[in-house]
Amino acid sequence: MAATRIEHDLLGDREVPADVLWGIHTLRATENFPITGRPISSNPALVRALAAVKYAAAAANRDLGLLDPERADAILAACREILDGQWHDQFVVDVIQGGAGTSTNMNANEVIANRALVLLGHRPGEYRYLHPNEHVNLGQSTNDVYPTACNIATIMAVGVLSESMHHLQKTFRAKAEEFRTVVKMGRTQLQDAVPMTLGQEFGTFAVMIEEDRARLEEASMLVHEINLGATAIGTGLNAAPGYRDAAVRHLREVTGLPLVSATDLVEATQDVGQFVHLSGVLKRCAVKLSKVCNDLRLLSSGPRAGFGEIDLPAVQAGSSIMPGKVNPVIPEVLNQVAFQVIGQDVTVTMAAEAGQLQLNAFEPIIMESLTSGMTHLGAACRTLADRCVVGITAHAAHLRSDVEHSIGLVTALNPHIGYQAATEIAKEALDTDRGVAELVLERGLLTADRLELLLRPEHLANLQS
């Protein structure tokens, strides 16, 4: 049988595998929350954020003379190893858990304490030399550690998503330049409207993404306000004078983030409004990205019986029964991620609403919803850019023909032939299925040279020089 060690908590004694860095509290949590099968380690940003908070707390307690240098240095070294990517496999509690994040905090306390014990020359579980609660958790509560770590991990996730969206934005911008003079019909309510260029259409996609990136980064600034030093409910009970300022200062240094202490810690400990706001902005990003994918699927529909304006890259066979069929699978996958994000916004909303009195107990599901949503959406953005947008081609001749035969063309010619004549041309074109340009020439309303000039892309699409 594998070697074990005996650990004790308020419920009694339990055997813990001798070689692991987690302890009895973590063991009970793994038994209590077999929910998703995804441990905390599946969110490396949260693990690093927890280590950063514990590092800042130990450094502050050392500065204040509350933690002796030997223990402090060992805790700091253990935290630094976790920040560098080590021991993440020891964070084994499920991402969805009861207890307002207590199990996550205890998992971190135990891993850091046991690694520090090893660095000091002791064995894991020999807590008489260095204790998870008395030393690693000194001056802290789950209720300020976990929210602060969630804020930091969220900021990191926003940064990664923003970079992915920027990559997609640049890809659309490059396509907009490529299609700058490809004339097509614009549509409103799926009906022919007026001419534009495919470049303008793709340029709009780039602008939409750029705007959403800006809103996302604005929303993330609210998450830079933290409640470290609040301890249990915001009163700072059991935190020494000077601890709060010192801990926040060290946390800024170790993370490189412009974190600020909340003005009112009691309010900050129970309020998760920053996550509700961020989730709403994330939903905005998802909705608009999904709309872009809807447009790509519609514009590429066919190949013979649809719009057939563009071709998406063929990346896999589309059917097990219909030979030759290719589906728009890359836009479809982003659509599905967007649906997930929209649903998770409801989860965040309900979790925020369910908070009671001095603490919101549901930050684990808020964190899981936001993090998974941003991670999946970022991956989908890069997939859309690299597996789809970069390889899109246009049916330029088909698009030009659509413009020349569309009734919408009379709107562009209206100032030059007059409203009455334009109306008559439109009616005859509809009745006879003939082209607008053909009828204009036949009636002698414009010369061929003049018509050619008016049908140039820069005129039709009102392009600025």
N, C-alpha and C positions, 0 to 999 in steps of 0.2 A: 504494500500500500504506500501511496505517496506520503511524504513527511508533512506533518501539520504543526501548527502552533496554537495555543489556547489564548483567545482574547476574551475580554469581559466588557459588557455594557450593562445598562440598567435592567435589561431583560434576562441577563444571565451570561453563561459561558458558551462559546462556540469554537469549533475547530476551523482554522483558516489555513489554506495551503501555506507551507513554510516559506516558499520562495516568491510569493507575490508581495507587491508593495501596498496593496489595499488591505483593509482590515475588516473588523466585525460589522461596522455600520454599513460599509459597502456591500458586504456579504448579504446582510438582511435586505438591502435595497434591491439587489439582483434577484432575490427570491420574491420580493413583493411586487416588482414591476416588470413582469415578462410581457411587455406590450408590443413594441415594434421590432425587437431584435436588433435595433441599431443603438450601440452604446454611445456615450458622450464622445468617445474618441473619433466617431464619424464626423464630428465637427471640430477639426483641428484649431480653428480660430477661437472657439470657446475654451478649449483646453489651454491654449496659450494665454488667453485673457485671464483665466483663473490663476495661472502661474504668475502673471504680471501683478495681479491684485495681492497675492500672497507675498510676492517679492517686496512690493511697496509697503505692505503692513510690517513685515519683518524689519525692513530698513528703518521705518519710522520708530518702531519699538526699540531697536538698537540705539537710535539717536537719542531717544528719551531715557535711556538707561533701564528700560523695562525688560530687555532681553539681553542676556550676557553675550559677549562677542563670539564665543565658541559656538553656541547654539545658533545665533543669528547668521553667522557665516555659513554654517552647514545648511540652514534653510535657504539662504540666498543661492548657494551653489546648486541645490536641488531644483529650485525654481528656474535657475538659468539653464539647466539641462533640459527641462521641459520646454522652455521658450525656444530652445535650439532643436526641438523635435524629438527628444528622447522620452521614453516611458509613457507615451500616449496610449499604448496598449493596456496600461493599467487603469485607465478611466473606463470602467466597465458598466456603470449604471445606465439603464435605458434612458434615452433622451426625453421620453414622456414619463413623468413620475409625479406622485403626490408629494406634499410636504413643502411646496414653495421653493424647491431647489435645495432643500437641506441635504438630500442624499448626494447631490452633485458637490456641494461644499464639503461634506464629510469625505467623499471620495478623494477630493483634492487634498484635504488635510492629512489623510492617512498616507497617500502616496508620497507627499512631500516629507512628512515626518519619517516614514520608513526609509526613504532614500537618504535623508539627512542622517539617520541613525547609522546606516551603512557607511556613509562618508566619515562618520565619527569613529568607526571601528566596532560598531555594535551590530546586533542582529535585528531584523524587522520584528516589531512587536515588543521590543524592550523599552516600553514607553516611560519607564522611570528615569531614563536619561534625556528623553526628548518626546513630548507628548503632542498628539495631533490637535487637541483642544487647548491645552494650557499654553502651548508655545506657538504652534503654527497658526492657530485661530485667535491669538491674543489680541484683545481690543476689537474683536469683530463679531459679527453675526451673519448667518446666512442671508439675512434680510438687507444687508448692505453689500456683502461680498458678491452674491449671485446677481443682483441687478446691475452692479457695476461691471461685472464680467460680461453680462449680456449686452450691455451698451457697447463695450469695446469690441466684442465679436461682431456685433451688428455693423459698427462703423467699418470694420475690415471687410465684411461681406458687401456692403454698399460700394466700397472701392473696387472690388473685383467685378461686380456687376456693371459699374459705370465704365470700366475699361472694355468690357465685352460689348456694351452698347456703342461705345465710341468706335470700336472696330467695325461693327455693322454699319454705323453711320458713314464711315469713310468708304466702305464698300459700295453703298448706295450712291454716295457722291461721285465716285469714279464712274459708275454706270450712267449717272445723269450726264456727265460730260461726254461719255461715249455715244449716248443717244440724243445729244443736244439738238440735232437737226432732223431727227426722225419725226415727221409730222403724223399725227393721229387725231381721231375724234375724242374729245372729252365728253363725258356723260354725266348727266344728273338724273337721279331716279332711274338709272339704267337706260335712259333714252338719250339719243344723240343730242348734244348741246352745241358746243363750238369747238373749232380746232385748237389743238395744243401740240406740244411735242412730248415724246416719250421721256425725254430728258427732264422736262418740267415735272412729269409725274413721278419719276424716280427721285428727283431733287426734293420733292415734297416729303417723301419717305425719310430722307436724310434730315430734313428740318424737324420733322415730328420727333425723331429720336433724339436729336440735339436738345430740343426743348424739354423732353422728359428727363434727360440726364441732368439738366440744370435743376429741375424741380427735385429730383432724387437727392442730389448733393445738398440742396437747401434743407431738405427734410432731415438729412443726417446730422446737420449742425445741432438740432435739438437734442440728439442722442449724446452729445458731448457733455451734457450736464449730468453729474453722477451724485450718488448719495453715500459714498464711502465715508465712514466715520459716524453714520447714523445709528449703527448697531441695530437693536431689535425693532424699534418703531420710529426712530428718528430723533430720539432725545439724547443719543450719544452715551447712554448708560454703559459703564464699564470701559469706556475709552478714555484714556488719560488726557489731561489738558495738553494741547499742542499736537495730539496724535493726528487729528483730522487734516490739518494743514500739511503736516509732514508727509502723511501717507499719500495725499493727492499730489504733492510735489514730486515724490518719488515715482508715482504712477505715470505722471506726465513724462518723466525722464525715461523710464523703461519702455514705454509704448511709443514715444515720439508724437503723441496726440495732444492737441490743445484742450485737454479735459478741464472742466471747471466744477467746483463744488456747488451743489444746489443751494439757493438762498434759504430755503426752508426744508430741512431734512425730513420733518414729519410728513410734509406734503409729498416730497420726492419719493419716500419709501412706499407710499400707497398708490401713487399716481403712475399709470403707464400710458399717459396720453401721447407721449412721444412715439410710442410704438403704433398706436392707432393711426396717428398722422402719417408715419412712414409707410404703414401698410396700405393706406389709402393712395399714396403716391405710387407705391409699387403696383397696386391694382391699375392705376392710370397707365403706367408703362405697359402692363400686360394687355390691357384693352386695346391700346393703340397699335402695339406690335401685332396683335392678333388681326386687327383690321388690315394692316399692311399685308399679312399673309393671305387674308381673304381676297384681297385685290390681286395678288400674284396668282392665286389659284384660278380666279375668274379670268384674268387676262390670258392665261396659258391654257384655258379650257379648249378641248378639242380632241385630236388635232384637226378633224375635218368638220365637226358639227358644233363647235363652240366658238368663242371669241377668236382664238388662234392668233393673238397679237404678238405674243412672245413665246419662246420655248424655254422651259426650265431644264437644267441639266438632267439627263437620265442617269439615275444613280442605282436603280435596281428594277428588276422585273415587277410589273404591277399586278399580275393576276396568276392564279394557279389554273385558270380555265380559259382565259381570253388571251391568246397569243399576241404578242406585240404591244400589249397595253402597258403604259408607263404612267404612274401616278405621282402627284405632287407631294411626296412623302415628307420632304423637309419642311415646307410650310405647315403641313399637317401636324408635325411633332411640336412646332412652336405653338400652334393653336391649342394643343392639349395642355402644354405647360401653362399657357395663359389661363385656361379654364381652372387649372389647379390653383394658381395664384389668386384668382378672383374668389374661389371658394375659401381659400385660407384667410382672405381678408375678413370674411364673415366669422371665422374662428377667432381671429385676433379681436374683433369687435366684441364677441360674446365673452371672451376671456377677460377683457378689460372691464366690461360691464359687471361681471360676476365678482369683482374684487369687493371685499367687505372690510369696513372700518380701517384699521391702520396698516393693512398689508394686502396685496394682491397675491393670492396663492397659485395663480395660474400662469406665471411667467414661463415655466417650461414649455407649455404648448404654444405660447406666443413666440418664444425663441425658435422652436422647431418649425413653426409655420413660416416665419420671416426668413430664417436661414435657408430652409429647403427651397422656398419660393425664389429667393434671389440666386441661389446656386443653380437651380434648374433653368431659370430664365437666362442667366448669363451663359450657360452652356448652349442653350437653344439659340441665342443670338449669334454666337460664334459658328454654330453649325449652319445656321441660315446663311451667314456671310460666306463661309468657306465651301459649303457643299451645294449652294444654290445660287445666290445673287451674283457671285463672281463669274459664273458661267452662263448667265442669262443672255439669250440672243433675241433679236427683234426681226419680225417679218416686215421690213420697211416698205416693200412694194405693196403688200397687202394693206398695210396701214394707210399708205398714200391713196390707194384706190378707194378705200372706205371714205376718206375725206372728200375726194372728188365726186363721189356718188351720194354723199350724205346730204340730206336736206339742211342739216346744220350749217353747211357751207354758205348758204344765202345770208346768214347773219354777218359773216365776214365781208360779203359783197354788198350788203345793204347800203352802206354810206356812198357807194360808187354807182349803184344802179337805181336807187330809190326804193322806198318801202313798198309801193304798189307793185312795181315790176318784180321785186324780190318775192312778194307774196304769190304772184302769178307763176313765177318760175318754180317756187316750192310746190304749188298745187299740181302743176303739170308734171314735175319730176315724180311726185308720188303716184299720179294717175298712170304714167307711162313707164315707170321704172327706168327712166333715163337719168343721166348725170346732170347736176346743176351746171357745171362748167360747159358741158356740151350744149345745153339749151341757151345759155348766155351768149355763146358764140353764134349760134344759129339765129338768134333774134337780133344780132348786131348790137347788143347792149354794151359790149366792150370789145376792143381789138384783141387779137391773140397775144400781142406783146404786153398789153396792159394787164390782161388776165394772168399771163405767166408771172408778171411782177407781183400781182396781188396774191398769187398762190405760193409764193416763196415761203419757206418755213418762218423766217424772221417776221414776215407780215402776218401770216395766219395765226401764229402763236404769240404775237405781240412781244417778240423778244427784244430786250434792251440791248443796244450796241455796247 
